[in-house]
Amino acid sequence: MTEKPAPKFYDVTVGPVVDFGNETRHFDLVFEPGKGMDFIPGQFAVVICPKDGKVIRRAYSVASPPEQREKLSLVIKLVQGGVVTNWFWTLKQGDKIRVHGPFGKFILPEKIDFDIVFVATGTGIAPFRSMVWHLLPKGFQRKIWLLFGSRYDNMIPYHQEFLDLVKKYPNFIYVPTISRPGPDWKGETGYVQTKIGKFFPSPEAKRVYICGLNEMIQAVQETCLKQGFQKDQISYEKYD
């Protein structure tokens, strides 16, 4: 197993913020010159939020690959009444904040002799974006599937980016599925768990990695097990 880097505190500057709609935003956190966090794709960072003279800590999976050492990217969904996400919504480019990391063990093995099936909804895309951008430019040859569920077809985080990766890397298969599609959507519709049987009729030489909220994870796991996947072929990280 890859040795995990030791967590450290880092002062970062808020860089460009991208609004994906559906109260979801991408934040770039830029490190001081010459500094950067060593982490393994799939790990998370803890954001330190000042509140009434104290601090609140919240964990967010890193959405950028470790090769982009100058910055750390997070994708965050606004939580109504959530102290930290509402604080994030007040941040603007140039603001200074502090992060602590890396943490977590939701990572790929060092030797990957199987096809990878990533299943995510919402901000659960974060660790898989990091993994995809880490593996593909290095010449990874096995198939990487990304089954990504979103509510609205005009608010899919990183949608064009993944479409561009499909054109560049023949072994990358991107399947967005929309639960509330608009009239012009021509792709898959419905929830991610309903697509397992269609796209993965055989569990042979595959491993499934799931990230998102617990209800979705449970549904995908159950569907995979019915489809013939073994428990040791399934890994997950839940956000609730």
TINUMAR-165830 format. One record per residue: residue in one letter; x, y, z of N, C-alpha, C in turn. Coordinates in steps of 0.001 Angstrom, whole numbers, plus 500000, padded with zeros to 6 digits. Layout:
AXYZXYZXYZ;...
END
This chain:
M500844498805500000500000500000500000500882501248500000;T500450502254499261501187503502499203501244504144500579;E502421504637500963502568505297502258501875506648502213;K501037506906503196500264508147503208501113509302503747;P501077510457503082501825511622503570501293512089504927;A502162512663505749501762513162507060500967514467506911;P499884514624507658499093515863507580499878517075508084;K499647518208507436500259519474507848499210520581507695;F499482521724508321498635522901508137499200523746506989;Y498296524308506197498707525138505063497853526403505026;D498497527537504782497785528785504511497593528891503002;V496362529107502591496051529151501158495240530400500840;T495272530772499564494526531929499071493424531447498151;V492230531966498332491118531586497459491389532093496047;G491373531172495086491561531521493681490216531612492974;P490193531295491679488942531361490931487863530443491518;V486639530935491521485479530160491971484556529964490776;V484149528723490545483256528405489423481920527947489986;D480839528571489527479491528200489980478883527219488975;F478566526005489429477979524992488557476456525046488537;G475863525931489331474414525899489502474041524854490550;N472765524780490871472267523837491880473033523993493201;E473414525238493521474102525577494773475392524764494958;T476111524572493875477364523815493895478456524656493243;R479601524759493916480693525578493396482040524861493503;H482922525226492576484312524761492569485180525879493119;F486019525530494100486944526491494697488382526036494475;D489212526923493944490659526689493888491291527387495085;L492079526628495847492806527174496992494289527124496647;V494901528277496529496263528393496008497271528424497162;F498281527582497057499322527520498082500300528689497944;E501018528952499027502102529922498977503187529395498043;P503930530274497371504961529836496416505920528819497033;G506156527751496301507090526730496752506504525714497713;K505231525900498063504591524950498983503440524247498272;G503097523094498777501996522331498205501776521099499050;M500573520572499005500229519408499811500521518122499055;D501293517241499660501479515905499120500298515050499575;F499598514456498623498458513615498977498271512533497920;I497472511554498264497136510481497341495722510747496824;P495478510641495511494130510884494994493085510075495763;G492035510758496164490990510140496972491002510624498406;Q492111511238498825492176511742500190491445513088500309;F491288513532501567490568514778501806491397515746502642;A490989517014502587491592518065503404490533518601504355;V490978519077505495490083519680506479490227521192506398;V489113521870506202489099523335506134488831523892507530;I489595524900507905489464525528509221488622526792509077;C487438526790509657486515527923509549486447528668510879;P486827529944510910486718530718512158485258531071512442;K484857530875513704483460531167514066483382531573515529;D483047532847515758482837533352517121484024533067518036;G485224533328517537486413533136518345486890531694518453;K486173530791517851486568529388517837486784528964516385;V487051527687516162487167527181514783486274525964514612;I485744525852513418484974524663513027485734523986511906;R485858522679511975486607521915510979485631521107510122;R485832521172508796485016520366507888485917519701506851;A485626518436506569486428517655505625485825517720504228;Y486685517915503232486257517934501832487259517144500996;S486747516222500196487629515470499298488302516421498320;V489563516150498024490307516979497073489877516610495652;A489526517613494868489029517380493513490095517572492443;S491301517939492854492391518129491894493424517023492077;P494245516747491056495279515717491180496496516239491930;P497284515358492547498462515805493291499524516455492420;E499472516214491127500443516817490213500270518336490108;Q499072518833490421498830520287490409499225520853491776;R500509520915492025500991521237493367500724522682493782;E500429523535492834500257524951493182498902525236493826;K497965524270493731496628524551494258495941523265494715;L494885523470495484494008522398495937492613522781495484;S491890521882494831490547522203494364489503521440495184;L488433522135495539487316521530496260486028521810495499;V485076520894495566483746521142495011482755520993496165;I481986522060496399481188522149497626479737522459497287;K478837521771497985477403522008497858476937522834499055;L476223523900498794475708524747499862474679523965500682;V474883523934501993473951523276502905473160524356503629;Q471853524331503487471031525338504157471241525242505662;G471659526356506267471925526347507697473301525827508057;G474074525377507067475410524857507322476392525993507537;V477045526014508681477932527126509026479084527247508037;V479736526131507736480948526200506922480637526452505448;T479630525781504892479336526026503476478828527453503262;N478048527972504196477598529366504063478771530329504178;W479743530008505024480977530809505105481725530763503780;F481799529581503162482459529458501865481803530372500841;W480488530484500911479763531310499927480063532804500098;T480656533195501229481031534600501434482458534869500952;L483232533798500701484631533979500318484744534495498889;K485751535313498675486000535824497327487479535639496996;Q487786535749495734489160535546495280490102536503496014;G491198535947496553492172536725497297492065536548498802;D490937536002499279490790535773500718491744534667501178;K492179534752502427493113533782503001492366532846503948;I492617531549503819492047530582504746493114529536505071;R492786528612505959493753527588506371493138526207506180;V493986525273505734493549523883505560494545522954506250;H494090521752506565494899520755507260494719519418506539;G495818518788506186495689517517505494497027517021504970;P496992515899504274495805515160503851495390514097504865;F494141513629504726493607512548505528492845511581504615;G492554510404505151491666509486504438492356508319503784;K491604507244503603492128506020503013491280505519501842;F490459506411501262489664506044500091490534506248498851;I491482505334498664492477505475497599492559504190496787;L493133504293495620493338503121494761494594502366495205;P494639501060494961495871500325495261496999500743494328;E498210500454494751499362500824493938499348500077492604;K499011498787492656498916497990491431497449497860491048;I497117498361489855495731498305489377495680497356488183;D495223496129488433495129495135487362493668494809487070;F492829495842487116491395495682486901490857496946486243;D489673496839485633488983498022485122488316498733486303;I488340500062486269487820500858487387486433501385487035;V485505501208487965484158501755487814483933502770488932;F483888504055488570483603505113489533482119505438489455;V481457505493490608480037505858490663479888507006491657;A479355508126491192479233509299492058477956510059491756;T477501510791492772476462511800492579476933513076493249;G476523514213492690476830515500493298478309515714493541;T478627516227494748480017516531495073480840515274495334;G480205514113495311480939512853495381481858512642494194;I481757513530493216482649513456492060484085513820492425;A484286514539493531485598515122493856486758514120493841;P486703513027494615487864512139494616488110511477493272;F487043511257492510487201510592491219487797511527490175;R487467512811490266488123513777489363489620513773489631;S490010513739490900491424513692491261492082512432490705;M491411511294490857491976510017490394492089509969488872;V491048510424488182491047510399486715492187511251486154;W492331512466486706493395513357486226494783512879486639;H494863512045487635496137511461488040496513510294487127;L495534509460486773495821508224486037495980508426484526;L495033509130483914495002509181482450496247509827481833;P496707510987482301497900511587481679499165510748481859;K499150509831482828500317508972483061500318507742482152;G499294507617481320499260506501480380498578505255480894;F497732505390481905496985504241482425496155503615481307;Q496247502293481155495661501634479987494344500907480245;R494084500524481488492821499830481757491652500801481587;K490452500246481454489274501104481303488941501803482615;I488543503066482494488011503822483622486599504270483248;W485626503772484001484239504194483812483900505247484861;L483193506284484437482672507268485377481164507368485185;L480422506794486112478965506852486107478568507949487094;F478059509056486576477883510270487367476427510710487330;G475777510699488491474385511102488573474228512554488979;S473335513252488268473058514657488566471562514893488422;R471073515921489101469639516204488998469279516821487650;Y470053517841487278469691518638486093470784518551485039;D470385518439483780471366518250482711472157519509482406;N471673520676482831472417521923482597473238522337483814;M473341521443484814474097521746486034474934520539486461;I475692519969485513476529518807485818477956519307486065;P478460519188487284479831519642487543480852518955486631;Y481716519751486031482831519271485203482377518520483938;H481162518760483502480603517990482379481454518114481113;Q481733519351480673482508519528479436483922518981479586;E484477519135480767485819518611481039485870517092480819;F484872516381481319484848514921481145484579514533479691;L483740515298479004483508515039477576484801515197476786;D485602516204477141486886516418476466487855515267476750;L487836514743477980488707513615478314488334512368477522;V487052512186477277486595511045476474487212511095475072;K487266512292474494487838512449473151489336512167473136;K490002512479474242491456512361474303491912510963474707;Y491136510288475554491546508983476088490471507935475784;P490741507025474845489744506027474446489331505080475573;N490151504921476590489825504002477685488998504661478795;F488649505948478609487817506651479597486385506703479083;I485462506127479860484048506088479481483244506887480488;Y482591507923480019481845508846480884480357508679480628;V479619508347481684478178508131481559477447509019482566;P477040510221482161476204511030483045474747510558482955;T474076510507484085472657510138484078471886511164484903;I470755511603484386470038512755484939468690512312485509;S468421512698486762467167512289487396466001513225487058;R466314514475486692465257515420486295465655516081484976;P465657515319483905466168515845482629465252516890482006;G465901517812481284465143518770480496464737518148479170;P463922518845478389463398518285477133464466518012476084;D465623518653476179466658518491475156467721517456475518;W467626516865476699468648515908477133468503514592476372;K469574514130475736469539512904474917470244511722475582;G470857511956476745471640510902477385470825510034478330;E471523509375479255470880508489480216470044509299481203;T468951508681481658468097509301482670467862508305483799;G467560508844484983467329507983486140468524507986487081;Y468430507155488097469452507125489135470600506190488772;V471774506464489371472981505708489001472827504207489222;Q472131503805490302472034502371490587471269501600489515;T470425502313488765469664501630487714470502501374486465;K471730501891486441472587501738485256473623500622485403;I473739500059486595474763499041486831474580497837485910;G473380497309485861473120496131485029473303496411483549;K472954497612483122473058497964481705474508498050481247;F475352498707482050476720498972481613477737497960482140;F477371497246483196478320496285483782477649494930483986;P477294494269482864476623492973482974477491491903483618;S478805492060483505479726491105484125480635491832485120;P480806491269486331481688491896487310483160491518487134;E483443490689486157484792490149485999485827491261485759;A486934491184486494488088492091486345487702493558486507;K486762493828487424486346495201487694486302495435489202;R486498496692489573486238497107490953485420498383490918;V484488498475491842483565499607491894483926500500493083;Y484039501804492811484290502800493844483124503778493825;I482497503981494997481274504777495092481510505936496050;C481021507120495696481157508271496592479924509164496497;G479398509526497656478214510373497708477494510179499024;L476195510368499023475405510215500234475048508745500473;N474795508422501733474640507036502149473530506293501406;E472405506947501186471272506283500521471661505795499128;M472367506644498384472818506249497048473838505117497132;I474769505224498065475809504198498205475182502841498492;Q474218502819499414473553501560499748472847500973498529;A472178501832497762471451501360496580472404500798495528;V473535501469495302474504500997494316475140499689494784;Q475488499623496068476071498385496600475132497204496414;E473882497382496781472905496299496662472757495851495214;T472714496808494303472583496489492884473819495742492388;C474996496185492798476234495517492380476291494076492886;L475889493861494132475918492507494705474939491597493961;K473784492125493622472813491340492837473350491032491447;Q474199491930490943474766491769489611475934490781489610;G476353490320490784477421489324490861478744489843491377;F478815491139491684480041491667492278480200491110493691;Q481436490873494097481724490448495459481990491686496324;K481828491521497632482020492661498529483414493266498416;D484416492403498184485781492939498092486066493624496766;Q485064493670495883485183494423494634484571495815494755;I484018496136495923483285497386496117483903498190497268;S484221499459497005484703500376498032483858501642497975;Y483742502334499105482925503546499086483406504541500133;E482999505797499909483190506852500900481897507647500945;K481316507751502144480040508456502237480225509832502851;Y479363510753502437479471512155502842478460512534503916;D477710511560504445476759511884505523476785510790506582;
END
